[in-house]
Amino acid sequence: MPQRHLPSRVVAGCLSPLVSTHLLLAALIVAPTVALRAPSPALKSRFSRGGAVSSVVGHFTNLVPARFRQAPRGVLCARAMSSTATSSEVDICQFETEMVRSRTELATRVLAVANDVRRNGGAPAAPGPERLVVLAHGLSGTQDDLAYLSRAVLQRDRSSRILPLLARSNVDKTKDGVSSGGWRLANEILSLVEANPSIRSISLVGNSLGGLYVRYAVALLSLPGAPWKMCGLDAADLITTACPHLGVKDFTFVPIPSMLYAAAPLIFGRTGDDLLLKPPGGAGPQRGGRTPLLEAMAISPLFLQGVRTFKRRRAYANLEGDFLVPFGTAAFHVVPNRPGWGLLEGSLSNAFVQNASPLNRAGSSPIECEMVLPPRDFPAPPVIDSAAARMAASLDACGWSKIGVRFRGPFPLSHNKMVALEGGGLVRD
């Protein structure tokens, strides 16, 4: 029987806009229903019996030992040193260098945790929780956004072996870019691990923008060359829910004129530019080979090696009705000549469903299908005109389970239903 990954039905919290262009359209499209409420007790009861939470908790087994060794230099960074390097390779090398510099600042603390784990042969060094589950909120969110998910984790295991972390380091700080948010999250995770020497495994759940924070933090905390290890801990599950892996430049709900992109940093700062795939310091559409951060994170082996550290990787995406993060970017699924705009994504999501394995033939759950992509060798950067297609091809190489979710309704309010968001966003309870 296929495993259930999400509740049969969950009502969401308040709408949490992702980019400024969406704000311009929200009043016309979703104003009549923007004031959503927290899940009812009956629906919460149904959620606790299954769902994304159960898939997280159920994966804390089969620990795999690993050796610690030094990682090779980034492939693209090495190529950037050659006389034939493209401007894109040079840009990605700069992102790699910045990330490695940040990772070096944390290296002493990361290695101290790893050495402590090795000295104890993988056994807990002290009584206390053994499994850490990090829950990262999205843009303009609060640590309470995923509180229901945290409670469900604790209800699944009453042995006190699991420690949920409702990340708070990015509360009121989600507008200074993905790299800054990822750095703060990495520090928060590392500090908690240092304070709890009993922890031996870690799983990460990133909702919406939190998924990008999680991926950047993973690159900072992973031990290079050590499979299945993060901070010396067993890296169990990496899960993203409605995360804009490919940005939103080509994945807004309706087509947005490029002239409106300038409004994004006015409201959402550097994060708005990151999501619209603007390179640092760039203005307007990408020009002259300048590469945005999200593309570097999706193509550079130094970033992808951290993602690949986890034993299991799972991406949840709404097949329809996600006003903020349409299906194509959440599932990093790109099909030539098929638009990624949310309003017209039917052909794109239907193509995905046709090639995926059904999980809900009876129609009793929003979980509809799953596509499993096995990991493969990192490809050379594909020669593809579309930045989204290049990013998707490289991310796919890590190996993923992609879950298609469908919440039916007259309005595109699926985004927050996936994790039963409680409050948060620009509209607070």
C-alpha angles and dihedrals in degrees: 000000000000116000117249113236105181139025120277090244133356129178115219139226126243123319112269111199116221105196134018094245089062089056090059090057102035096084091057098042110032107013095109092061106026094113099078123171134226117268117285119245091251093053092045089054090055090048093054092060094061145338140100090328093059091050090054096047093043092059098063094104143086098049112205120210118223140187122241115234140151119273123232120250115278111278094224092043090053091050090049089064092063124092091242095056117135122230089249091057091049091051092049090048088057091053090048091051092050091049093047090049090054091045090052090057088059096038098097092053094043093050091047090057091045093050090050090054092049093048090057094046092241093303119125111274092213140006114282143075117344103188124057121201113191117202114194121193127215139240114334088355133141133224088256094062092091096033092118090054089051092052091049090053090054092046090054093057119028095175094094090239094117123071115192115203116205095200113230103170093097099045107131088359105085098111103071098078141279095274093054092048091047091051092052092047091050091053092048092051093046093049091052092048090050090051092049109048090175092072113108106163136037137200126186129209117187120187119204108315087005088072090063091047089052093051092050092046090051090056090054097046104037117105106238113245094006109116117215093011133115118171085349089298126118106267103219113167136006110192130177126188120200091337120167095231092164095039121243103268092106095021110064118133091252128013111280123205110244090233088072093059089085089070093064099076091043089065106020102025121208090347090065090054091048092052092048090050096245114158118235109283091006125134124207124345120356111281139175097017095298108157124214122226096249091055091051090049090052098045109030113093089216089065096037095050088066092052089048090054090082121088091222132027122189131178121193117202133177110240090208143359101038104137093184107037113022122207099262096062096037092053093030086229116152126178120184115253093009116111122236095208111124096230091055100032095109094101091047096048092041090055088052093050092050091056097040132082114258116241102176113041092156093057093230096124136045088234103101111165148348132218115197117202115188118220118261138178114295106264125224109263102286118242096238126141093218115080089203092055092049091050094047093050092052095045090049089058090069090065120246145187105225115199121201113210127189126197107178121212144122094261130055096246101126096113099085097033093074095072099022090247113214112209119307129113123086090313111064128195 
